């Protein structure tokens, strides 16, 4: 393996690292939203079914992915 191939592997690893970080943030945000939905339903004494949890989790995950992508596109001031 020469130097150019090593640089290519490191670049791919860096890109995947950013992807895993974004997915982790989105998953954490979705977990917080699902927990909040469960607590709200418990406080209002409504029954929370699995379908509702899945919809809340999927919407929160998609929203968090979009938020991270929009934040990543915004340049940071120096």
TAMOTA-V641113 format. One record per residue. N is the residue number from 1. RES is the residue in one small letter. SS is DSSP state (2 for helix, 1 for strand, 0 for the rest). BURIAL is I if it has 16 or more other ideal C-beta (glycine too) atoms within 10 Angstrom, else O. Layout:
N/RES/SS/BURIAL + N/RES/SS/BURIAL
//
This chain:
1/x/0/O + 2/x/0/O + 3/x/2/O + 4/x/2/O + 5/x/2/O + 6/x/2/O + 7/x/2/O + 8/x/2/O + 9/x/2/O + 10/x/2/O + 11/x/2/O + 12/x/2/O + 13/x/2/O + 14/x/2/O + 15/x/2/O + 16/x/2/O + 17/x/2/O + 18/x/2/O + 19/x/2/O + 20/x/2/O + 21/x/2/O + 22/x/2/I + 23/x/2/O + 24/x/2/O + 25/x/2/O + 26/x/2/I + 27/x/2/O + 28/x/2/O + 29/x/2/I + 30/x/2/I + 31/x/2/O + 32/x/2/O + 33/x/2/I + 34/x/2/I + 35/x/2/O + 36/x/2/O + 37/x/2/I + 38/x/2/O + 39/x/2/O + 40/x/2/O + 41/x/2/I + 42/x/2/O + 43/x/2/O + 44/x/0/O + 45/x/0/O + 46/x/0/O + 47/x/0/O + 48/x/0/I + 49/x/0/O + 50/x/2/O + 51/x/2/O + 52/x/2/O + 53/x/2/O + 54/x/2/O + 55/x/2/O + 56/x/2/I + 57/x/2/I + 58/x/2/O + 59/x/2/O + 60/x/2/I + 61/x/2/I + 62/x/2/O + 63/x/2/O + 64/x/2/I + 65/x/2/I + 66/x/2/O + 67/x/2/O + 68/x/2/I + 69/x/2/O + 70/x/2/O + 71/x/2/O + 72/x/2/O + 73/x/2/O + 74/x/0/O + 75/x/0/O + 76/x/0/O + 77/x/0/O + 78/x/0/O
//
